Amino acid sequence: MHRAFSITVLMLFVLGTRALAQEPDFASYWTSVSANPDCKPADYADFVLFTCEKEMTMWYFTKPNHPAHPGVIRRTISQQPDGSWAAQEEGHSFASDAAQPAFKAWLAQIADLDRQMRDSIAAQQAQVRPKQ
């Protein structure tokens, strides 16, 4: 009888630990980012953009009227060892399967902004470099 009780308690402990180790959700990302004093929000029609200057990170949070809601994109800018700059996007969709194409399209739009930025910087650098 004592052994069965011990196993039950152990199982409850393991199940409780798993519940605590759950993946973040839309609300936990929002809470974390909005509580960071370095992250300043800007309100748009269908999303909120937090710009965190010290971390060189931007967080995009969909609003309920966005086709990809609820979704979060983290966009980080970093300087590479060669001095160039790179952006990396990380997306998290908490929407239904039906909304996944909208989320993927939205993430692709953000990635395209970064491609445009890289192309623009490369063009500017090409104009500044002396011809050999």
PASEBA-1860 file (N, C-alpha, C; in nm, 3 decimals):
! residues 132
1> MHRAFSIT> 0.083/-0.119/0.000/0.000/0.000/0.000/0.087/0.125/0.000 ~ 0.191/0.127/0.080/0.280/0.242/0.088/0.350/0.266/-0.044 ~ 0.392/0.157/-0.111/0.461/0.168/-0.239/0.370/0.228/-0.346 ~ 0.244/0.187/-0.351/0.149/0.241/-0.448/0.130/0.391/-0.426 ~ 0.126/0.433/-0.302/0.111/0.575/-0.270/0.234/0.652/-0.318 ~ 0.354/0.595/-0.298/0.478/0.660/-0.341/0.483/0.677/-0.492 ~ 0.441/0.573/-0.563/0.439/0.580/-0.710/0.340/0.686/-0.756 ~ 0.224/0.692/-0.693/0.124/0.792/-0.729/0.177/0.933/-0.705
9> VLMLFVLG> 0.241/0.955/-0.592/0.298/1.087/-0.561/0.406/1.122/-0.662 ~ 0.491/1.025/-0.696/0.597/1.048/-0.794/0.537/1.083/-0.930 ~ 0.434/1.013/-0.973/0.371/1.042/-1.101/0.309/1.182/-1.101 ~ 0.246/1.220/-0.992/0.188/1.354/-0.984/0.298/1.460/-0.990 ~ 0.411/1.434/-0.926/0.522/1.527/-0.929/0.576/1.542/-1.071 ~ 0.595/1.429/-1.141/0.645/1.433/-1.279/0.546/1.507/-1.368 ~ 0.418/1.478/-1.357/0.318/1.545/-1.439/0.314/1.695/-1.408 ~ 0.326/1.729/-1.281/0.328/1.870/-1.242/0.450/1.942/-1.296
17> TRALAQEP> 0.565/1.876/-1.297/0.688/1.935/-1.350/0.674/1.959/-1.500 ~ 0.614/1.866/-1.571/0.592/1.884/-1.715/0.502/2.003/-1.742 ~ 0.400/2.020/-1.661/0.308/2.132/-1.680/0.381/2.264/-1.661 ~ 0.476/2.269/-1.566/0.551/2.391/-1.542/0.650/2.420/-1.654 ~ 0.695/2.319/-1.725/0.796/2.335/-1.828/0.735/2.352/-1.967 ~ 0.610/2.396/-1.975/0.543/2.412/-2.103/0.610/2.520/-2.187 ~ 0.591/2.508/-2.316/0.642/2.609/-2.410/0.572/2.742/-2.384 ~ 0.641/2.852/-2.413/0.577/2.983/-2.399/0.457/2.994/-2.493
25> DFASYWTS> 0.363/3.078/-2.456/0.249/3.105/-2.543/0.245/3.255/-2.575 ~ 0.148/3.295/-2.653/0.136/3.435/-2.695/0.138/3.528/-2.574 ~ 0.058/3.497/-2.473/0.048/3.583/-2.355/0.180/3.592/-2.280 ~ 0.253/3.483/-2.268/0.380/3.489/-2.194/0.485/3.570/-2.269 ~ 0.487/3.560/-2.403/0.577/3.645/-2.481/0.539/3.791/-2.461 ~ 0.410/3.822/-2.471/0.362/3.959/-2.455/0.401/4.014/-2.317 ~ 0.376/3.935/-2.214/0.407/3.977/-2.077/0.556/4.006/-2.061 ~ 0.639/3.919/-2.112/0.783/3.935/-2.100/0.833/4.059/-2.173
33> VSANPDCK> 0.792/4.076/-2.297/0.841/4.187/-2.378/0.784/4.320/-2.328 ~ 0.655/4.325/-2.301/0.593/4.451/-2.259/0.643/4.496/-2.121 ~ 0.695/4.405/-2.040/0.748/4.441/-1.908/0.893/4.492/-1.916 ~ 0.958/4.473/-2.029/1.096/4.516/-2.046/1.099/4.667/-2.072 ~ 1.159/4.746/-1.983/1.158/4.892/-2.002/1.235/4.938/-2.125 ~ 1.323/4.855/-2.179/1.396/4.891/-2.301/1.310/4.876/-2.426 ~ 1.202/4.802/-2.418/1.118/4.772/-2.535/1.003/4.872/-2.544 ~ 1.005/4.952/-2.649/0.905/5.057/-2.668/0.803/5.012/-2.773
41> PADYADFV> 0.673/5.020/-2.739/0.570/4.974/-2.833/0.531/5.081/-2.935 ~ 0.494/5.035/-3.051/0.434/5.118/-3.155/0.311/5.044/-3.204 ~ 0.200/5.113/-3.209/0.072/5.051/-3.242/0.042/5.067/-3.391 ~ 0.013/4.958/-3.458/-0.026/4.958/-3.599/-0.166/4.897/-3.610 ~ -0.222/4.903/-3.728/-0.360/4.859/-3.748/-0.385/4.714/-3.704 ~ -0.293/4.623/-3.740/-0.318/4.482/-3.707/-0.204/4.414/-3.631 ~ -0.109/4.494/-3.582/-0.004/4.438/-3.496/0.056/4.547/-3.408 ~ 0.128/4.503/-3.305/0.203/4.593/-3.218/0.349/4.556/-3.235
49> LFTCEKEM> 0.433/4.657/-3.257/0.576/4.637/-3.273/0.648/4.694/-3.152 ~ 0.724/4.608/-3.083/0.809/4.653/-2.973/0.952/4.660/-3.026 ~ 1.016/4.774/-3.008/1.155/4.790/-3.046/1.239/4.795/-2.919 ~ 1.331/4.701/-2.908/1.419/4.689/-2.790/1.560/4.726/-2.837 ~ 1.598/4.852/-2.814/1.722/4.904/-2.870/1.847/4.834/-2.817 ~ 1.857/4.812/-2.687/1.978/4.752/-2.630/2.001/4.612/-2.686 ~ 1.895/4.537/-2.703/1.904/4.400/-2.754/1.907/4.396/-2.906 ~ 1.882/4.511/-2.969/1.871/4.520/-3.114/1.770/4.417/-3.167
57> TMWYFTKP> 1.656/4.418/-3.100/1.551/4.321/-3.131/1.417/4.392/-3.150 ~ 1.339/4.343/-3.243/1.203/4.390/-3.265/1.108/4.271/-3.248 ~ 1.000/4.296/-3.179/0.897/4.194/-3.157/0.768/4.240/-3.223 ~ 0.712/4.157/-3.308/0.585/4.184/-3.374/0.479/4.095/-3.312 ~ 0.374/4.155/-3.260/0.263/4.080/-3.201/0.136/4.110/-3.281 ~ 0.071/4.007/-3.332/-0.053/4.028/-3.405/-0.163/4.076/-3.312 ~ -0.257/4.149/-3.371/-0.381/4.186/-3.301/-0.489/4.088/-3.349 ~ -0.602/4.082/-3.279/-0.707/3.987/-3.318/-0.755/4.002/-3.463
65> NHPAHPGV> -0.744/4.120/-3.522/-0.789/4.138/-3.661/-0.684/4.096/-3.764 ~ -0.567/4.052/-3.721/-0.462/4.007/-3.812/-0.492/3.862/-3.853 ~ -0.479/3.828/-3.982/-0.509/3.691/-4.026/-0.421/3.584/-3.961 ~ -0.304/3.622/-3.910/-0.213/3.525/-3.849/-0.223/3.524/-3.696 ~ -0.326/3.587/-3.640/-0.338/3.596/-3.494/-0.381/3.462/-3.435 ~ -0.326/3.424/-3.323/-0.219/3.488/-3.247/-0.081/3.442/-3.296 ~ 0.002/3.539/-3.325/0.137/3.509/-3.373/0.237/3.613/-3.324 ~ 0.361/3.570/-3.310/0.470/3.655/-3.263/0.591/3.632/-3.351
73> IRRTISQQ> 0.655/3.741/-3.391/0.781/3.730/-3.465/0.886/3.810/-3.389 ~ 1.000/3.747/-3.368/1.115/3.813/-3.307/1.218/3.835/-3.417 ~ 1.260/3.960/-3.434/1.355/3.996/-3.538/1.477/4.056/-3.470 ~ 1.592/3.993/-3.485/1.714/4.036/-3.417/1.817/4.080/-3.521 ~ 1.877/4.195/-3.495/1.983/4.248/-3.581/2.115/4.229/-3.507 ~ 2.217/4.176/-3.576/2.346/4.156/-3.511/2.459/4.186/-3.609 ~ 2.570/4.233/-3.552/2.687/4.259/-3.634/2.770/4.132/-3.643 ~ 2.812/4.100/-3.763/2.888/3.979/-3.789/3.037/4.006/-3.769
81> PDGSWAAQ> 3.118/3.902/-3.756/3.263/3.919/-3.735/3.330/4.002/-3.846 ~ 3.277/3.996/-3.967/3.337/4.073/-4.077/3.290/4.219/-4.080 ~ 3.207/4.257/-3.983/3.158/4.395/-3.976/3.022/4.416/-4.041 ~ 2.977/4.319/-4.117/2.846/4.331/-4.181/2.735/4.310/-4.077 ~ 2.615/4.345/-4.117/2.499/4.330/-4.028/2.408/4.223/-4.084 ~ 2.346/4.148/-3.994/2.254/4.042/-4.035/2.130/4.047/-3.948 ~ 2.019/4.007/-4.007/1.894/3.999/-3.933/1.849/3.853/-3.930 ~ 1.789/3.818/-3.820/1.737/3.681/-3.806/1.595/3.690/-3.754
89> EEGHSFAS> 1.507/3.616/-3.816/1.367/3.613/-3.775/1.336/3.479/-3.709 ~ 1.254/3.487/-3.606/1.207/3.367/-3.538/1.058/3.386/-3.514 ~ 0.977/3.300/-3.570/0.832/3.314/-3.560/0.769/3.207/-3.474 ~ 0.661/3.247/-3.406/0.584/3.155/-3.323/0.437/3.178/-3.353 ~ 0.373/3.078/-3.408/0.230/3.086/-3.437/0.154/3.002/-3.337 ~ 0.052/3.062/-3.279/-0.034/2.991/-3.185/-0.175/2.980/-3.243 ~ -0.184/3.001/-3.373/-0.313/2.999/-3.443/-0.349/2.857/-3.487 ~ -0.469/2.846/-3.536/-0.518/2.717/-3.587/-0.441/2.678/-3.713
97> DAAQPAFK> -0.454/2.553/-3.753/-0.390/2.506/-3.876/-0.434/2.589/-3.996 ~ -0.559/2.633/-3.995/-0.611/2.711/-4.108/-0.540/2.846/-4.122 ~ -0.488/2.899/-4.012/-0.420/3.030/-4.016/-0.271/3.019/-4.044 ~ -0.217/2.898/-4.053/-0.073/2.881/-4.072/-0.023/2.942/-4.204 ~ -0.095/2.929/-4.315/-0.047/2.995/-4.437/-0.036/3.147/-4.421 ~ -0.128/3.208/-4.349/-0.122/3.353/-4.325/0.000/3.387/-4.240 ~ 0.028/3.304/-4.141/0.146/3.330/-4.056/0.274/3.315/-4.137 ~ 0.283/3.211/-4.218/0.403/3.191/-4.300/0.423/3.306/-4.398
105> AWLAQIAD> 0.314/3.357/-4.454/0.323/3.471/-4.545/0.371/3.596/-4.471 ~ 0.321/3.617/-4.350/0.361/3.732/-4.270/0.509/3.723/-4.234 ~ 0.555/3.605/-4.192/0.695/3.585/-4.160/0.782/3.609/-4.284 ~ 0.737/3.565/-4.399/0.810/3.587/-4.524/0.818/3.737/-4.557 ~ 0.713/3.813/-4.527/0.716/3.958/-4.549/0.825/4.024/-4.463 ~ 0.834/3.983/-4.338/0.935/4.039/-4.248/1.075/4.000/-4.298 ~ 1.093/3.876/-4.339/1.222/3.832/-4.392/1.257/3.909/-4.519 ~ 1.156/3.943/-4.601/1.181/4.019/-4.722/1.226/4.162/-4.690
113> LDRQMRDS> 1.175/4.219/-4.581/1.223/4.351/-4.538/1.373/4.345/-4.510 ~ 1.417/4.238/-4.447/1.559/4.223/-4.418/1.641/4.205/-4.546 ~ 1.588/4.132/-4.641/1.658/4.116/-4.770/1.671/4.251/-4.839 ~ 1.564/4.329/-4.838/1.568/4.462/-4.899/1.671/4.551/-4.829 ~ 1.678/4.542/-4.697/1.775/4.621/-4.621/1.917/4.580/-4.660 ~ 1.945/4.450/-4.668/2.079/4.403/-4.708/2.115/4.452/-4.847 ~ 2.019/4.444/-4.941/2.044/4.490/-5.078/2.073/4.639/-5.082 ~ 2.000/4.716/-5.004/2.019/4.861/-5.000/2.156/4.897/-4.943
121> IAAQQAQV> 2.195/4.831/-4.836/2.326/4.857/-4.775/2.437/4.818/-4.871 ~ 2.423/4.706/-4.938/2.524/4.661/-5.034/2.537/4.762/-5.149 ~ 2.425/4.814/-5.196/2.429/4.913/-5.304/2.498/5.042/-5.258 ~ 2.469/5.086/-5.136/2.533/5.206/-5.082/2.683/5.185/-5.066 ~ 2.722/5.069/-5.017/2.864/5.041/-4.999/2.936/5.033/-5.133 ~ 2.870/4.983/-5.235/2.930/4.974/-5.368/2.955/5.113/-5.424 ~ 2.869/5.208/-5.394/2.886/5.346/-5.442/3.000/5.417/-5.370 ~ 3.023/5.381/-5.244/3.124/5.448/-5.162/3.264/5.391/-5.190
129> RPKQ> 3.273/5.264/-5.220/3.404/5.201/-5.243/3.471/5.259/-5.367 ~ 3.600/5.286/-5.355/3.672/5.335/-5.474/3.686/5.223/-5.577 ~ 3.679/5.261/-5.703/3.693/5.163/-5.811/3.840/5.131/-5.829 ~ 3.868/5.004/-5.852/4.008/4.962/-5.868/4.039/4.924/-6.009
END
